[in-house]
Amino acid sequence: MDAEGLAGLLSAEGQELLGTVAGVELSTATELALNNRLRRAYPASMVAAALELTQLRARARAKFDRADHMYLTREGLEQASAEHISAHRTRRYDPYGTVADLCCGIGGDLIALAPGRDMLTVDRDPLHLQMAALNAAVYGAASVRTRCEDVRESDLAGVEAVFIDPARRHGGKRALRESEPPLIWCLALAERTPAVGIKAAPGLPREAAPPDWELEFVSVRGDLKEAALWSPPLATVQRRATHLPGGHTLVSDAGPAVACLAPGAYLLDPDPAVTRAGLVEELARALGAWKLDPEIAFLSLDTHVSTPFARLLRIEESLPWNLKRLREVLRRLDVGAVDVRKRGSAVDVEELRRRLKLTGARRVTVALTRMNGKPWAFVCSDP
Ligand SMILES: C[S@@+](CC[C@H](N)C(=O)[O-])C[C@H]1O[C@@H](n2cnc3c(N)ncnc32)[C@H](O)[C@@H]1O
């Protein structure tokens, strides 16, 4: 969609058309027939824009509760923060009444930041900027000033706090080099406005955070989603792992080193936000668990615990890694299918599955790892 397409959809005729196609399930077969019918009543370009937006709104329901009223481009939706993540981040801005959202895109963060505040909203893409303001209004924002410009040119006078989500490609460490504006520029914003939050790729190396900033990694139901850097006025700890949607949070905390001991009754497989934030020892101390190897994030303990920060598995067998022995154990346990978790193991999982040739009835988890430097395997089930 382009600016003209959006203008058409915002007209009275466009709104009527959007109302007509709302809720229609669009498949390749139905879309053609609907397209033909609608083109008798509305301009072809308006019909194309309405159908495209309707499809994007359906897809956007995975990220936004009010997706059916939002304005989106495919790229803008892909780059947008999901509503529950931006809502989580926005709590840090509670003390601030005037906030800038730099690089706002279609407003995935703006919708959470804007209600109840004066917002300065900047993007150099005029279409996304306009959509961001429309979407913020859908979420009840009343005071959004938009500026279509390079954020490097933005005058931040009067702004009390800044949020920036620079453009980046998905792709781990490359994202550091490739963010636009670069991370180094985003960090320097704190020299102008001390309260700064920066959204970053989840592959961000921990060393990228200046010593007095907080680095937060966020996972949603065990999937690592993103990192955020918080300047000192917004920071409360050095490192944090947050688990959504529950909002559980684990923070860095100095304490005695966690011992490496023999496996107990259970294996704990930490959430990726915990491992990325370097909080495995904090998790072990909080749960009374221990390590199995100084370099590996699997933990073990003897008691059944329930935590959002790790998957708990009951250890059925513990053995040095050896394909033949593992196959014998799995056959004895009547296993027909395995889920494989690897930490510190170079075993090829597909090759392993092929060579196990299992025929039993049960499904188990095989954890491949190292224990005191030696390749090791655990056969585990749900507790
Ligand atoms: C990752 S997206 C932002 C997504 C947004 N936070 C959301 O949740 O919808 C990055 C945005 O940065 C904008 N951008 C990149 N470099 C910019 C610059 N130098 N000045 C202004 N905007 C820029 C792009 O146009 C893009 O819309």
The ligand as an SDF file (V2000), in Angstrom:
LIG
                    3D

 27 29  0  0  0  0  0  0  0  0999 V2000
   11.9850   -1.8400   13.4470 C   0  0  0  0  0  0  0  0  0  0  0  0
   11.0400   -0.5810   12.7100 S   0  0  0  0  0  0  0  0  0  0  0  0
   10.1670    0.1050   14.0650 C   0  0  0  0  0  0  0  0  0  0  0  0
    9.0250   -0.7520   14.5170 C   0  0  0  0  0  0  0  0  0  0  0  0
    8.1510   -0.1210   15.5790 C   0  0  0  0  0  0  0  0  0  0  0  0
    8.8270    0.0480   16.8390 N   0  0  0  0  0  0  0  0  0  0  0  0
    6.9070   -0.9410   15.7900 C   0  0  0  0  0  0  0  0  0  0  0  0
    6.7910   -1.6350   16.7870 O   0  0  0  0  0  0  0  0  0  0  0  0
    6.0240   -0.8720   14.9160 O   0  0  0  0  0  0  0  0  0  0  0  0
   12.2330    0.5940   12.3330 C   0  0  0  0  0  0  0  0  0  0  0  0
   11.7590    1.8990   11.6980 C   0  0  0  0  0  0  0  0  0  0  0  0
   12.8720    2.7750   11.6860 O   0  0  0  0  0  0  0  0  0  0  0  0
   12.7380    3.6760   10.6230 C   0  0  0  0  0  0  0  0  0  0  0  0
   14.0620    4.2900   10.4450 N   0  0  0  0  0  0  0  0  0  0  0  0
   15.2400    3.6660   10.2040 C   0  0  0  0  0  0  0  0  0  0  0  0
   16.2420    4.5580   10.1860 N   0  0  0  0  0  0  0  0  0  0  0  0
   15.6870    5.7740   10.4330 C   0  0  0  0  0  0  0  0  0  0  0  0
   16.2180    7.0860   10.5520 C   0  0  0  0  0  0  0  0  0  0  0  0
   17.5210    7.3050   10.4300 N   0  0  0  0  0  0  0  0  0  0  0  0
   15.3570    8.0780   10.8210 N   0  0  0  0  0  0  0  0  0  0  0  0
   14.0390    7.8710   10.9510 C   0  0  0  0  0  0  0  0  0  0  0  0
   13.4770    6.6440   10.8470 N   0  0  0  0  0  0  0  0  0  0  0  0
   14.2940    5.6140   10.5940 C   0  0  0  0  0  0  0  0  0  0  0  0
   12.2500    2.7950    9.4960 C   0  0  0  0  0  0  0  0  0  0  0  0
   11.5670    3.5960    8.5380 O   0  0  0  0  0  0  0  0  0  0  0  0
   11.3180    1.8220   10.2430 C   0  0  0  0  0  0  0  0  0  0  0  0
    9.9780    2.2450   10.1750 O   0  0  0  0  0  0  0  0  0  0  0  0
  1  2  1  0
  2  3  1  0
  2 10  1  0
  3  4  1  0
  4  5  1  0
  5  6  1  0
  5  7  1  0
  7  8  2  0
  7  9  1  0
 10 11  1  0
 11 12  1  0
 11 26  1  0
 12 13  1  0
 13 14  1  0
 13 24  1  0
 14 15  1  0
 14 23  1  0
 15 16  2  0
 16 17  1  0
 17 18  1  0
 17 23  2  0
 18 19  1  0
 18 20  2  0
 20 21  1  0
 21 22  2  0
 22 23  1  0
 24 25  1  0
 24 26  1  0
 26 27  1  0
M  CHG  2   2   1   9  -1
M  END
$$$$
